[in-house]
Amino acid sequence: MAVSVAAVMRHVRNFFEGEAVDGCFLISGGVLSGPDGAVIDAPYVAIEGSRYHDGVTKCFDGSLEQSPVDEEFTGRVWPLYPPADFLSLCKRISDYDDKRPPSDLQSERFGNYSYTRSTGYMGKPVDVYTVFGAQLAAYRRMYTEVRG
């Protein structure tokens, strides 16, 4: 399973959020409209207070990438503006994860059976966040307003 941009944002606790908008929102035909009726146009949005759409979602010209149902809700929406280099890193992480699914197996032999587990920091299994930890450190925040 590919690692999503939203998952990487959660991991580094950085959603690159713009100013939050509170109020009554409408999602109709996949298009997210704000309290003033204007389409919220950002590359990603974080939605809070929706029954069906909570979380981080990618947008295309104001249309949500995943929009299962039309809905009107009262909540908060953050427009998210991740930089191109962060999105490029997310793509590399996703590609790496697709080619090397998580496993704790480092090596295995069959004559007098032997099994070696790969571990990283503090004996934990190596995952994509361990492999790309140095690159992700530049984006890490201590706190975030978005709960994505």
GUKE-94555 format. One record per residue: residue in three letters; x, y, z of N, C-alpha, C in turn. Coordinates in pm, whole numbers, padded with zeros to 5 digits, always signed. Atoms other than C-alpha are relative to their C-alpha. Example, Ala and Ser with C-alpha at 12.3 -4.5 7.8 and 13.67 -1.06 7.14 Angstrom:
BEGIN
Ala+00089-00119+00000+01230-00450+00780+00090+00120+00000
Ser-00082-00119-00006+01367-00106+00714-00077+00109+00073
REM end
This chain:
BEGIN
Met+00084-00117+00000+00000+00000+00000+00089+00124+00000
Ala-00080-00121+00013+00141+00335-00102-00023+00093+00119
Val+00008-00099-00106+00216+00593+00163-00059+00128-00061
Ser+00067-00118+00053-00010+00895+00113+00066+00129+00049
Val-00048-00132-00042+00079+01264+00133-00056+00033+00138
Ala+00062-00027-00130-00166+01293+00423+00071-00077+00112
Ala-00069+00079-00102+00014+01013+00611+00136+00061+00034
Val-00130-00063-00025+00350+01187+00569-00020+00130+00076
Met+00031-00123-00074+00196+01518+00682-00026-00031+00148
Arg+00029+00039-00138+00061+01344+00993+00129-00039+00073
His-00123+00048-00062+00398+01183+01059+00091+00116+00042
Val-00088-00114-00034+00589+01514+01052-00075+00110+00074
Arg+00085-00099-00068+00299+01703+01215+00010+00137-00066
Asn-00006-00125+00076+00316+01964+00941-00095-00014-00118
Phe+00100+00007+00106+00014+02021+00719+00009+00119-00095
Phe-00020-00117+00086+00138+02348+00563-00131+00077-00015
Glu+00134-00057+00003-00195+02502+00659-00001+00150-00020
Gly+00032-00141+00011-00330+02836+00555-00095+00034+00114
Glu+00090-00042-00106-00579+03026+00766-00128-00083-00002
Ala+00120+00083-00012-00864+02808+00892-00126+00082-00027
Val+00130-00061+00026-01219+02884+00781-00103-00078+00080
Asp+00106+00062-00078-01506+02814+01021-00135+00037-00059
Gly+00134-00032+00046-01871+02792+00927-00072-00119-00058
Cys+00083+00102+00064-02124+02601+00723+00054-00023-00141
Phe-00060+00035+00128-01973+02419+00423-00094-00092-00078
Leu+00080+00084+00088-02133+02247+00127+00093-00077-00093
Ile-00069+00084+00098-01990+01957-00070-00107-00053-00093
Ser+00099+00039+00100-02191+01909-00385+00071-00036-00130
Gly-00067+00046+00121-02075+01705-00681+00151-00002+00015
Gly-00143+00005-00026-01734+01682-00517+00064+00135+00020
Val-00055-00135-00014-01691+02060-00501-00028+00052+00140
Leu+00009-00052-00136-01625+02215-00159-00017+00151-00004
Ser+00029-00143-00007-01783+02556-00104+00003+00045+00145
Gly-00011-00055-00133-01713+02776+00197-00126+00070+00045
Pro+00116-00069-00057-01951+02975+00418-00052+00114-00089
Asp+00042-00110+00087-01954+03260+00166-00045-00048-00138
Gly+00042+00057+00127-02043+03024-00120+00113-00016-00100
Ala-00114+00011+00091-01699+03054-00280+00064-00138+00010
Val-00069+00129+00004-01517+02738-00386+00134+00014+00073
Ile-00130-00002-00069-01223+02660-00157+00101-00064-00093
Asp-00097+00043+00101-00933+02635-00397+00139-00006+00062
Ala-00134+00025-00053-00616+02484-00250+00040-00140-00048
Pro-00040+00133+00048-00406+02182-00353-00047-00114+00090
Tyr+00051+00095-00098-00514+02000-00036-00086+00076+00099
Val+00077-00058-00109-00769+02065+00237-00007-00100+00115
Ala+00025+00082-00119-00807+01938+00592-00138+00039+00049
Ile+00139-00024-00038-01172+01902+00691-00025-00058+00139
Glu+00037+00045-00134-01301+01879+01046-00147+00035+00023
Gly+00141-00024-00029-01665+01842+01148-00095-00062-00100
Ser+00083+00065+00101-01789+01653+00843-00028-00144+00042
Arg+00035+00139-00031-01966+01322+00879+00073-00097-00095
Tyr-00054+00091+00101-01819+01173+00558+00138+00038-00053
His-00119-00048+00068-01515+01381+00460+00112+00046+00093
Asp-00105-00044-00092-01305+01442+00774+00137-00051-00044
Gly-00136+00038+00032-00930+01438+00717+00057+00085-00111
Val-00071-00071+00105-00686+01553+00452-00037-00060-00134
Thr+00041+00043+00134-00799+01537+00090+00066+00088-00104
Lys-00057-00075+00113-00636+01638-00235-00113+00064-00079
Cys+00100-00074+00079-00822+01894-00449+00051+00023-00142
Phe-00029-00037+00138-00834+01958-00822-00095+00112-00037
Asp+00084-00115+00035-00964+02306-00902-00125+00009+00087
Gly+00111-00011-00094-01185+02305-00592-00079-00128+00018
Ser+00071+00128-00012-01307+01946-00643+00082-00096+00086
Leu-00067+00096-00088-01224+01692-00374+00030-00128-00076
Glu-00040+00123+00067-01034+01385-00492-00093-00116+00039
Gln+00088+00106-00048-01247+01154-00278-00123+00065+00061
Ser+00122-00061-00051-01604+01269-00232-00116-00096-00020
Pro+00100+00105+00017-01840+00978-00171-00145+00050-00005
Val+00139-00046-00005-02155+01179-00094-00003+00153+00011
Asp+00022-00143-00021-02291+01532-00106-00037+00020+00147
Glu+00020-00023-00143-02308+01691+00236+00007+00149+00030
Glu-00012-00133-00057-02368+02014+00421+00036-00020+00147
Phe-00043+00018-00138-02186+02046+00753+00055+00130+00058
Thr-00060-00113-00071-02072+02297+01011+00130-00050+00061
Gly-00130+00045-00049-01704+02271+01089+00109+00099-00033
Arg-00119-00081+00028-01358+02396+01006+00074-00064-00117
Val-00078+00046+00114-01157+02370+00686+00128+00082-00007
Trp-00128-00066+00021-00789+02448+00644+00042-00022-00145
Pro-00066+00020+00128-00651+02509+00296+00146-00038+00029
Leu-00137+00048-00023-00316+02326+00277+00084+00026-00124
Tyr-00088-00037+00111-00023+02439+00064+00138-00063+00016
Pro-00131+00063-00012+00257+02180+00075+00091+00043-00115
Pro-00091-00041+00106+00568+02291-00117+00032-00116-00095
Ala-00029+00100+00103+00673+02110-00434+00106-00100+00044
Asp-00104+00093-00043+00986+01963-00274-00051-00101+00103
Phe+00062+00093-00094+00776+01809+00006-00081-00104-00077
Leu+00081+00093+00080+00537+01655-00250+00090-00096-00078
Ser-00096+00086+00070+00837+01523-00444+00056-00106+00096
Leu-00048+00095-00101+00971+01362-00125-00108-00104+00030
Cys+00111+00093-00023+00626+01209-00061-00010-00102-00113
Lys+00004+00090+00117+00634+01061-00413+00113-00103+00011
Arg-00112+00093-00016+00979+00909-00349-00028-00101+00111
Ile+00034+00089-00112+00858+00765-00017-00103-00103-00045
Ser+00104+00090+00049+00550+00618-00184+00058-00104-00096
Asp-00063+00093+00094+00758+00465-00466+00086-00102+00073
Tyr-00084+00090-00080+01002+00319-00214-00087-00104+00070
Asp+00090+00090-00072+00714+00171-00012-00064-00102-00094
Asp+00058+00093+00097+00560+00018-00325+00098-00111-00038
Lys-00101+00096+00043+00887-00154-00418+00053-00086+00114
Arg-00052+00071-00117+00986-00258-00066-00104+00001+00111
Pro+00102+00002-00105+00684-00350+00144+00064-00024+00137
Pro-00059+00014-00133+00745-00333+00519+00017-00146+00041
Ser-00030+00134-00049+00908-00641+00661+00112+00011+00101
Asp-00110-00002-00096+01125-00712+00959+00106-00104-00036
Leu-00095+00102+00043+01307-00988+00768+00117+00065-00072
Gln-00119-00053+00065+01664-00888+00685+00067-00109-00080
Ser-00060+00112+00071+01807-01227+00593-00055-00130+00058
Glu+00052+00129-00041+01714-01591+00611+00084-00108-00068
Arg-00071+00113+00058+01904-01918+00556-00079-00126+00031
Phe+00078+00122-00023+01771-02270+00535+00082-00115+00055
Gly-00084+00103-00061+02066-02497+00620+00023+00036+00146
Asn-00001-00035-00143+02045-02509+01002-00067+00135+00018
Tyr+00083-00122+00012+01775-02245+00973+00051+00120+00082
Ser-00040-00124-00064+01872-01886+01057-00093+00111-00047
Tyr+00093-00109+00031+01659-01571+01063+00054+00126+00065
Thr-00050-00126-00055+01777-01211+01106-00104+00107-00024
Arg+00097-00109+00012+01543-00923+01176+00074+00131-00023
Ser-00058-00132+00020+01619-00577+01044-00063+00094+00101
Thr+00050-00095-00099+01590-00315+01312+00072+00132-00017
Gly-00057-00134+00003+01652+00054+01332+00017+00050+00141
Tyr-00014-00067-00128+01650+00296+01620-00077-00073+00110
Met+00057+00065-00118+01583+00127+01955-00063-00136-00031
Gly+00046+00134+00030+01525-00211+01792-00132-00010-00072
Lys+00127+00001+00073+01212-00109+01604+00023-00041-00145
Pro-00015+00036+00141+01151-00251+01255+00021+00124-00087
Val-00028-00109+00093+01279-00035+00970-00122+00021-00088
Asp+00111-00033+00088+01000+00146+00785+00041+00120-00086
Val-00034-00110+00090+00985+00424+00525+00037+00126+00078
Tyr-00030-00120-00079+00992+00690+00798+00140-00008+00061
Thr-00137+00017-00046+01318+00545+00928+00097+00027-00114
Val-00086-00016+00117+01471+00531+00580+00009+00146-00043
Phe+00004-00139+00046+01363+00888+00492+00001+00101+00115
Gly+00004-00086-00118+01395+01031+00843+00080+00127-00011
Ala-00085-00119+00011+01679+01269+00763-00064+00105-00091
Gln+00065-00094+00092+01492+01425+00469-00127+00058+00061
Leu+00124-00046-00061+01167+01448+00668+00024+00096+00117
Ala-00029-00083-00117+01338+01620+00962-00015+00149-00030
Ala+00010-00142+00036+01342+01951+00774-00145+00050+00007
Tyr+00141-00039+00001+00960+01951+00768-00070-00023+00134
Arg+00062+00039-00126+00895+01824+01121-00034+00121+00086
Arg+00043-00102-00096+00699+02042+01363-00028-00068+00134
Met+00030+00055-00131+00648+01997+01732-00151-00011+00019
Tyr+00145-00001-00016+00278+02087+01718-00065+00040-00131
Thr+00077-00043+00115+00010+02135+01457-00142+00030+00045
Glu+00139-00034-00029-00334+02289+01461-00094-00103-00060
Val+00082+00098+00071-00471+02033+01216+00014-00136+00066
Arg-00005+00134-00058-00563+01692+01354-00001-00109-00105
Gly-00002+00086+00117-00569+01535+01003-00006-00142+00023
REM end
